[in-house]
Amino acid sequence: VQLVESGGGLVQPGGSLKLSCAASGSAFTPDAMGWYRQAPGKERELVARYAGAIIDYADSVKGRFTISRDYAKQAVYLQMNSLKPDDTGVYYCHAIYGPTKYWGQGTQVTVSS
């Protein structure tokens, strides 16, 4: 399975970005799919994900970020609004198919004036 992300970039505080991730190489719907991020000098952390019908968000992004998905395309999206400098980092798409976890290559999001 390959995960390909797009949509990162540089944005000013208060701005918006939308990330996309498409999975290929499997005929099955992933058991879980979502987004993690890693800021410089920090550990990778969950941002938002689907696990079946359950949606999880990090407390720090609730009310600002929205995850959505397209089953047919095996894709997941992350709409990020009201971005803050603390949202800066590399955003990774993540998917679980049965016992196996997959990661995308990451896309940089930088929030700065």
C-alpha positions in Angstrom: 0.0 0.0 0.0 1.2 3.5 -0.8 0.0 6.7 0.7 0.5 9.9 -1.2 -0.1 13.2 0.5 -0.5 16.7 -1.0 -1.5 20.2 0.1 1.1 21.4 2.5 2.7 24.7 2.3 3.4 28.1 4.0 0.4 30.0 5.4 0.0 33.0 7.7 -1.5 32.6 11.2 -5.3 32.5 10.9 -5.1 31.0 7.4 -6.3 27.7 6.0 -4.9 24.7 4.2 -6.4 21.4 3.0 -4.3 18.2 3.0 -5.2 15.2 0.9 -4.0 11.6 1.1 -4.8 8.9 -1.4 -4.1 5.2 -0.8 -3.2 2.8 -3.6 -2.3 -0.9 -3.8 -5.2 -2.4 -1.8 -8.7 -3.5 -2.9 -9.8 -3.2 0.7 -11.0 -0.2 2.8 -8.5 0.6 5.6 -9.5 -0.2 9.1 -8.3 3.2 10.2 -6.9 6.2 8.3 -5.9 9.7 9.4 -3.3 12.3 10.1 -0.3 12.6 12.5 2.2 15.4 12.7 5.7 16.0 14.0 7.0 19.3 15.0 10.8 20.0 15.2 12.2 18.4 18.4 8.9 16.8 19.3 7.4 13.3 19.0 4.9 12.4 16.3 1.3 13.0 17.5 -2.2 12.2 16.4 -4.0 15.0 14.7 -7.2 13.4 13.5 -8.3 9.9 12.3 -11.1 7.6 11.4 -11.2 4.2 13.1 -14.2 2.5 11.7 -17.1 4.9 12.4 -15.2 6.7 15.2 -13.5 10.0 14.6 -10.7 11.1 17.0 -9.2 14.6 17.1 -6.3 16.0 19.2 -7.7 18.5 21.7 -5.4 21.1 20.2 -7.2 21.0 16.9 -10.8 20.5 17.9 -13.1 23.1 16.4 -10.4 24.2 13.8 -9.6 21.0 11.8 -12.0 18.7 10.1 -11.2 15.3 8.7 -13.2 13.8 5.9 -12.9 10.7 3.7 -13.9 9.2 0.4 -14.4 5.5 0.6 -14.4 5.0 -3.1 -11.1 6.7 -3.6 -9.6 5.4 -0.3 -8.7 9.0 0.4 -8.7 11.1 3.5 -8.7 14.9 3.8 -7.8 17.4 6.5 -9.3 20.8 6.3 -7.3 23.1 8.6 -8.7 26.5 9.6 -7.5 29.2 12.0 -4.0 27.9 11.7 -1.5 28.8 14.5 2.3 28.7 14.5 2.1 25.7 16.9 0.5 23.8 14.0 3.8 23.9 12.1 5.3 20.5 11.4 5.4 17.6 9.0 2.0 16.0 8.5 1.9 12.3 7.8 -0.9 10.3 6.4 -1.4 7.0 8.3 -3.5 3.9 7.4 -4.1 0.5 9.0 -5.0 -2.5 6.9 -5.4 -5.5 9.1 -2.2 -6.0 11.1 -0.1 -3.6 9.0 0.4 0.1 9.4 1.4 2.4 6.6 2.8 5.9 6.5 3.0 8.5 3.8 6.2 10.4 3.1 4.9 13.5 4.9 4.1 17.0 3.8 5.4 20.2 5.4 3.0 22.7 6.9 4.5 26.0 8.1 2.4 28.6 9.8 4.3 31.9 10.0 3.9 35.6 9.3 
